[in-house]
Amino acid sequence: MKVKITKVKHMLKTTGNHAIGSFLVGLGRVDCTISLRRRKAFTLIELLVVISIISLLIAMLLPSIEKARQSGEQAVCAANLKSFGVALNAYVNEWDSWLPNYEAWYDDHNRSKLVVSEDGNWYWKKNFDALGSILNSYLDSAGDPHSHMSNTPQGVICPSFLRSQYSTGKWGAGAPSGGRQFAEDQRTNAAVHWQRAAYGYNSTFLGYQWSVSGNAKNWRFRKIDHVRFPSNIISDGDTGFSIPGGLNGNHFPEISRTAGLYDHDLAVSEQSDDPLPDHADVLRMPIGNRHLVGANAVCLDGHVEWQLQVEWHLRENDHRWREENANFYPFRFK
């Protein structure tokens, strides 16, 4: 064997690679080949071409991936609003067809010991109790109005809204607002009070107290029995960014087709313009546009719809927000 190895080395030095094949045949190793040539590497141009092709493929795939993600988030959001619709109908069935007023439904200073005088002035007595959110009591399996289920990161919230709030620092460690830490104050009433609610209530038609009018004589309450077409009327929906913001946020827990531009009692025939896009700078409490430039909304009959934000706000869709001359009940003075 030593002689053969020495012979191989000698052949490499004298005759080159071509002699190796003959030598291996002599050894009976005809199934083997040896090449001492250096393997050719990629050139810089070839590498650049490959990188360009990969980049092009990524650029083609990213829009599809992003659209699929948005569609998934829209579906989750629609399911959330469906649960709001179920909760509302359960409440209506239990309370003799009365629709909840906004303050009690979303816990906007929903307190006990409310005193209202006949001249329309009102106040809360000392040592009042916070009553929580009626909506929370229907979303929570234990029926707790203080469960903070609605409009909170740990509860029922639109995933697209939650992602946008984290990305802008509204939530997350050390995000201050008005001396508060959003990361430490993830409550339903905090989301409502500080205008960072993912969902809003169609309060100006369904029922309200002080949030719409400071005079109790103008407070309104409704029964669903007096709504002729419940399948048309929005109850809850995605909130949009309101340029005229509130104390610390721009997502009010109420939605309105014309607030800020027209009074909610003004007849459609007296409204000369569609609010969007020309009047976005004055429109308050718009419906959202975070789902493919549109918004989800649940109606009084419990079904959920999606439309473009601009379409929700069209004059011709005013019937989705209210019924003109629909009966309402004023505050009952004792």
N, C-alpha and C positions, 0 to 999 in steps of 0.2 A: 504493500500500500504506500509506503514511503517513496518508493521508486516512481509510482504513478503520480503522486502529488508533485514530485520534483519535475516530472515530465510536463505536467500542466503548466507550471510556472515558466519552464523553458519555452514552451510553445507560445505563451502569451507575450513573452518578450520578443520572440523572433518572427513568428508568423502571424500574430494578431488573432482576431476573433474567429476567422474562417476555419482555423485548424481545430477549434474546440468541438465543432459539430462532428468532425471525423473521429476525433478522440473519443467522444461520448458513444458514438456508434460502436467503436471498438470495445467499449466497456459494457455494451448491451443496454445503454440508457437512451434509446432512440426517442423516448417520449418527453425528453427534457431539452430545453433550449436555454441558452444563457446569452443575455445581451448586456453588454457593458456600456451601451450608449446612454447618455444623460437624458432623462425625460424632459420634454419640452414644457415650459411653464406658460401661464397666461400672460399675454401682453397687457400693457396698460389700457390700450384701446378696447381689447376684449372685455376687461373688467368693467370699464365704463359703460359698454353696451349692455352687459348683464345687469348692472345697477340701474340703468335707465329703464330696462324692461320691467324689472321688479317694481320700480317707482311708479311706472305707468299702470301696472296691475293694481297696486295699492290705491292709486288715485281713482281707478275705475270701481273698486270694491267699496271704498269708504262711504260714498253717498248711499249705497244700498244698505250698508250696515247701520248707518245713522238713521235712515228712514225706518228700518226694522225696529231699532231701539225706540224711536219716537212712537211708532205704532203700538209697541208693547206697553209703553207708559200710558198712552191714551186709553188702551183697553183696561188697564188697572184703575185709572181715574174714573172711567165709566162705571166700573164695578163699585167703586167707592160711592159715587153719586146714586147708584141704584140702591145701596144700603140706606142712604139718606131718604130716598123715596119710600122705602119700606117703613122706615121709622116714622115719617110724616103720616102715612096712611094708618099706621097703628095708633098714633096719637089721635087722629081725627075720629077713628072708630071708638076710642075710649072716652072721648070728650064731646060727645053729642055733635059731631061735625064741625066743631070750632077749629080753625087753623091757629097754630101758635103765633104769637107776635114775635117779632125779631129779637127783642131784648131777652125774652125768656128762652127762645129756641137756641140762641148762640151764646148766651150768658154775657150780654153787654150790660153790666151793672144790674143783674137780676137779683133784687134784694127784697127782703121782707119789710114790713112796717112802712109801706108806702102810704103817704097821706096826701090826698088830693082835695082841694077846696073847690067850691062851685064857680069861682072866678077863673079856674084853670091853673092856678098855682099848685105846686106840689113839692114834696120833700120826703126824705126818709127819717123816721124817728131814730133817736140814739139807740145803740146796741142792736142794730138790725143784723139779720143773718144773711150770708151769701147763699143763694138758693141753687147756684150752679146752672148748668145747661140742660134743658129738657132733652135736646138732641143726644147729649152724652148718656142720659139715662136709658135711652132706647138702643144706643149702639153698644153699651156695656152689658155684658151677660149678667152682671149682678144688679143692674139697674141703678148704678150710682151716678147722679148728676155731676159729681165732682171727679169723675174718672179721667177727665182730660183725654177723651177719645177723639174728639173732632178737632181738626186743624192743628194737630201736633205731630212732631216727627215720630213719636212712639205710638201714635194712634192712626186714625184714618186721614190720610193726606195725599195730595197729588204728587207722584214721584218726580214729575218734571219740575214742579214748583219747589220741592224739597232740594233737588239738585241745584237749581238756580240760586236758591237762598244760601246754600253752603258755599257756592262758588263766589258769591258776592260778599261773604262774611256776615250775613244776617244771622246765621246760626253757626255754631262751632266754637271751639275754645277761645275765650277772650274776646268775643265779639260784643262790643259795648253799644248800648243805645239808651240814652236818657238815664245814665247811671245804672242800668241793668245789664246783666249778662244773659244773652239769649240762650247760651248753652246751659245755664242754671235755671232758666225760667221758661220751660217748655210746657206751658199750660194753655188750655183753651181760652180762658179769659185774657191771658197775656197776648195771644195771637190776635184776639179781637180788639183789645184796647190799643195795641200798638200797631195796628193796620198791617199785619203780616199774615193774613189769612189766605189759605189756598182756595177756600170755597166761600161763597157769599149767598145771602138770602134775598129774594125778590120782595123786600120789605115794604116798598111803597104801595104795593097792591095787596099783599097777603096780610099785613097787619104790623102796626108799629106803635110805639109810645114816644118817649122823649127824644129818641135818636133822629126823628124826622121833624118833630114840632115841640118846642118848649112849652106850649100851652096844651094842657090836658083836654081842652075842648076840641082840639084837632086830632086827637089820638083815634086810631081806627082799628077795628077788629072785623074779621070776616068768618063766615061759615062756608065750607066747601059746597054746601047745598045750593048756595046762591051763585056759584060759578057755573055758567052754562056749558062751557067747553073745557073741562079740566085737562084734557089731553093737549090743549094748546098752551096753557099757562106754565111758565117756568116757576119752579119753587127754589131750587138751589143750582148753582153753576160755578164754573171756574172763574176766579177773579182775575181781572186784568190790571196792568200797571196804570195807576192813575197819576197823571202828571201833577194835578193839584193834590198833593199828598196830605197826610194827616200829621199827627204829633211826631211820629218817628218812622212811619212806613208809607207805602204807596199801594198796598193791597187791602182795600176795605173789605170787611166781612159782609158787605151788601153789594148787590149788583143792580144796575139801573140802565135803561136804554138811553135816557135823556138827562139825568141829573147833572146839574152844572150848566146845561145849555137851555133846557126848558123846564118849567115847573111840571111836576108829575101829574098835576090835575089838568093841565092844558090839553084841550082836544087835539086830536091828530090833525084835523083840518086847519088848525092854527099854527102848525109847525111847518116852517118853510124849508128846513134843511135836514139832511141826514147827518147825524153827529160825526160819523167817520167817513173819510180820514181827515177832512178839513178842520174839524173842531176838536181834535184830540187834546189840544192844550188846555181846554176848559172843561172837558167831559170828566165828571167824577163817577167813580164806582163802575167802570165799564166791565163787561164780561171779558174773559181772557182771550189770548191768541197763542198760547204756548203749545198747542197740539196741532202741528202742521198749519199754523197761522189761523187756527180756529179754537173753539171751546166746546167742552161737553156741558150739558145741562140736563137736569132731571125735571120732568113735568109733574103736575099734581096727580096724574093717574099712575105715576111710578115709572114710566118709560124714559130712557135716556137717549138724547140726540146729540149729534155733532154738527156744527155749522161754522163757516168762516166767521171771524169776529165782525167783519164789516157787515155781513148779512144779518147777524143777530140784531144789529143796531139800525137796520133800515126802517124807514117809516112804514113801509108795507108789512113789516113784521111786528108792528106795535101790538097786534093781537096776541103775540106770544108772551107779552109782558103784563097785559091788563085787559079788562073788559070795560068799555065805557058804560057808564050808568049802572054798574054793578052795585048791588045793595051792600052796605057796610053798617057796622054798629059803632056808635061813639062810646067813649068811656062812660060807664054807669056810675053816677055820683050817688053816694049813700045819703 
